């Protein structure tokens, strides 16, 4: 399961695994794939340094990358406090009323919200890069379009490839024009922020649009059969994410959330603006239903929605209020029926890939060749 891109990066399998957990990223790389650590939650540089040190110590010298969230254009002179002041009081009251309806306790005195939208702000992402470029990362991915031109240049000066996610061929062409090295074609099925075009349609469109740039297929991918299909559509690898959430190395800090993920079927997700203000696929819960209800106030645009619900999300997670408890996850959640190690998931994926390729070879009359 090697491609030109996987060979260039020095990995055995063209499987790229995005995860917020350093133990999962290191395990993916050790298994022969390419682990990518999501940096959005690291608002303190020392925390990111600690976890990159951990990956360095546990990846056995295998390559890995970092995923940040930063806009191509920035707004000068706007602080988090300025943005907070734009949130209407009616929306704050809606949050309070919804939490009260389900009896969600307050955070203890002095305990700050554990989830903040500040990781989406460019100045935070730049501090993350100041740390990351001191490590031998091989790939920098940006989940919010092409990163600023100076960031692309800075990465290239260090021999780091730059990837950007795209939900349409139009977005992909913009990435190519910006000097991106790899385009991740993220289909509608994906967890987190995603567009409206399904992977089967999107992947070949993006491959044609950015040729000869390599493309990774993303969006609800978690099996070897899907990986084989992605390569048949012209991709040079697959970008996976949700499938790693229920691995034994993942640290969700919530047995209740793990139970919900293991019990969920593929139809139990929804694209909702409830978390950040942009459409993001996540578990459907009574929290997402409340925000999507026409009788409610409606969500605010990014980043207002994220700042509005940050403390509420932390309270829901801390006290594991199951009706409201959710997480970004793709439609592949229907395959996530048991807790397994990263290696076990990886072995299942690669074996499934071999079976799919063998089946196609038999159909094509190439069996045994």
ChimeraX attribute file (.defattr): number of C-alpha atoms within 10 A of each C-alpha:
attribute: neighborCount
match mode: 1-to-1
recipient: residues
	/A:1	17
	/A:2	14
	/A:3	16
	/A:4	12
	/A:5	18
	/A:6	19
	/A:7	12
	/A:8	8
	/A:9	17
	/A:10	17
	/A:11	23
	/A:12	17
	/A:13	20
	/A:14	26
	/A:15	29
	/A:16	26
	/A:17	25
	/A:18	24
	/A:19	25
	/A:20	22
	/A:21	21
	/A:22	26
	/A:23	21
	/A:24	28
	/A:25	30
	/A:26	31
	/A:27	24
	/A:28	28
	/A:29	28
	/A:30	22
	/A:31	21
	/A:32	19
	/A:33	24
	/A:34	30
	/A:35	32
	/A:36	31
	/A:37	27
	/A:38	21
	/A:39	22
	/A:40	24
	/A:41	18
	/A:42	22
	/A:43	20
	/A:44	12
	/A:45	16
	/A:46	12
	/A:47	13
	/A:48	22
	/A:49	17
	/A:50	12
	/A:51	16
	/A:52	22
	/A:53	13
	/A:54	14
	/A:55	24
	/A:56	19
	/A:57	11
	/A:58	17
	/A:59	21
	/A:60	12
	/A:61	13
	/A:62	21
	/A:63	23
	/A:64	27
	/A:65	25
	/A:66	26
	/A:67	24
	/A:68	26
	/A:69	23
	/A:70	23
	/A:71	18
	/A:72	15
	/A:73	11
	/A:74	12
	/A:75	9
	/A:76	6
	/A:77	6
	/A:78	9
	/A:79	10
	/A:80	13
	/A:81	9
	/A:82	10
	/A:83	12
	/A:84	15
	/A:85	10
	/A:86	9
	/A:87	15
	/A:88	12
	/A:89	10
	/A:90	10
	/A:91	18
	/A:92	12
	/A:93	11
	/A:94	16
	/A:95	19
	/A:96	14
	/A:97	12
	/A:98	17
	/A:99	20
	/A:100	12
	/A:101	9
	/A:102	14
	/A:103	10
	/A:104	19
	/A:105	14
	/A:106	16
	/A:107	16
	/A:108	8
	/A:109	6
	/A:110	6
	/A:111	8
	/A:112	11
	/A:113	14
	/A:114	13
	/A:115	21
	/A:116	20
	/A:117	21
	/A:118	19
	/A:119	20
	/A:120	23
	/A:121	19
	/A:122	20
	/A:123	13
	/A:124	21
	/A:125	22
	/A:126	15
	/A:127	15
	/A:128	25
	/A:129	22
	/A:130	11
	/A:131	14
	/A:132	19
	/A:133	16
	/A:134	11
	/A:135	14
	/A:136	16
	/A:137	20
	/A:138	20
	/A:139	24
	/A:140	27
	/A:141	27
	/A:142	21
	/A:143	22
	/A:144	16
	/A:145	23
	/A:146	30
	/A:147	26
	/A:148	15
	/A:149	14
	/A:150	9
	/A:151	16
	/A:152	20
	/A:153	14
	/A:154	13
	/A:155	19
	/A:156	17
	/A:157	10
	/A:158	13
	/A:159	13
	/A:160	20
	/A:161	19
	/A:162	25
	/A:163	27
	/A:164	28
	/A:165	26
	/A:166	27
	/A:167	25
	/A:168	21
	/A:169	20
	/A:170	13
	/A:171	18
	/A:172	27
	/A:173	18
	/A:174	15
	/A:175	22
	/A:176	20
	/A:177	10
	/A:178	16
	/A:179	16
	/A:180	23
	/A:181	21
	/A:182	25
	/A:183	28
	/A:184	27
	/A:185	31
	/A:186	31
	/A:187	27
	/A:188	25
	/A:189	25
	/A:190	27
	/A:191	29
	/A:192	24
	/A:193	24
	/A:194	23
	/A:195	19
	/A:196	14
	/A:197	18
	/A:198	20
	/A:199	23
	/A:200	16
	/A:201	12
	/A:202	23
	/A:203	30
	/A:204	20
	/A:205	18
	/A:206	29
	/A:207	24
	/A:208	14
	/A:209	17
	/A:210	20
	/A:211	12
	/A:212	11
	/A:213	17
	/A:214	20
	/A:215	31
	/A:216	28
	/A:217	34
	/A:218	32
	/A:219	30
	/A:220	28
	/A:221	26
	/A:222	26
	/A:223	20
	/A:224	23
	/A:225	18
	/A:226	20
	/A:227	29
	/A:228	23
	/A:229	17
	/A:230	23
	/A:231	20
	/A:232	12
	/A:233	18
	/A:234	19
	/A:235	27
	/A:236	24
	/A:237	26
	/A:238	28
	/A:239	24
	/A:240	28
	/A:241	24
	/A:242	24
	/A:243	26
	/A:244	26
	/A:245	25
	/A:246	24
	/A:247	20
	/A:248	16
	/A:249	20
	/A:250	20
	/A:251	16
	/A:252	17
	/A:253	11
	/A:254	13
	/A:255	11
	/A:256	16
	/A:257	20
	/A:258	21
	/A:259	15
	/A:260	17
	/A:261	24
	/A:262	17
	/A:263	15
	/A:264	20
	/A:265	17
	/A:266	15
	/A:267	13
	/A:268	17
	/A:269	26
	/A:270	21
	/A:271	26
	/A:272	23
	/A:273	23
	/A:274	25
	/A:275	30
	/A:276	24
	/A:277	20
	/A:278	21
	/A:279	17
	/A:280	25
	/A:281	26
	/A:282	26
	/A:283	30
	/A:284	22
	/A:285	17
	/A:286	16
	/A:287	20
	/A:288	21
	/A:289	15
	/A:290	18
	/A:291	20
	/A:292	17
	/A:293	10
	/A:294	9
	/A:295	8
	/A:296	12
	/A:297	13
	/A:298	17
	/A:299	20
	/A:300	20
	/A:301	13
	/A:302	15
	/A:303	19
	/A:304	20
	/A:305	22
	/A:306	25
	/A:307	23
	/A:308	24
	/A:309	21
	/A:310	18
	/A:311	19
	/A:312	21
	/A:313	22
	/A:314	18
	/A:315	22
	/A:316	22
	/A:317	23
	/A:318	18
	/A:319	15
	/A:320	18
	/A:321	18
	/A:322	16
	/A:323	13
	/A:324	22
	/A:325	23
	/A:326	26
	/A:327	23
	/A:328	20
	/A:329	27
	/A:330	32
	/A:331	27
	/A:332	24
	/A:333	28
	/A:334	18
	/A:335	17
	/A:336	24
	/A:337	14
	/A:338	14
	/A:339	18
	/A:340	15
	/A:341	17
	/A:342	26
	/A:343	18
	/A:344	12
	/A:345	20
	/A:346	24
	/A:347	14
	/A:348	14
	/A:349	20
	/A:350	19
	/A:351	14
	/A:352	18
	/A:353	20
	/A:354	14
	/A:355	14
	/A:356	18
	/A:357	19
	/A:358	15
	/A:359	14
	/A:360	13
	/A:361	14
	/A:362	13
	/A:363	10
	/A:364	9
	/A:365	10
	/A:366	11
	/A:367	11
	/A:368	7
	/A:369	6
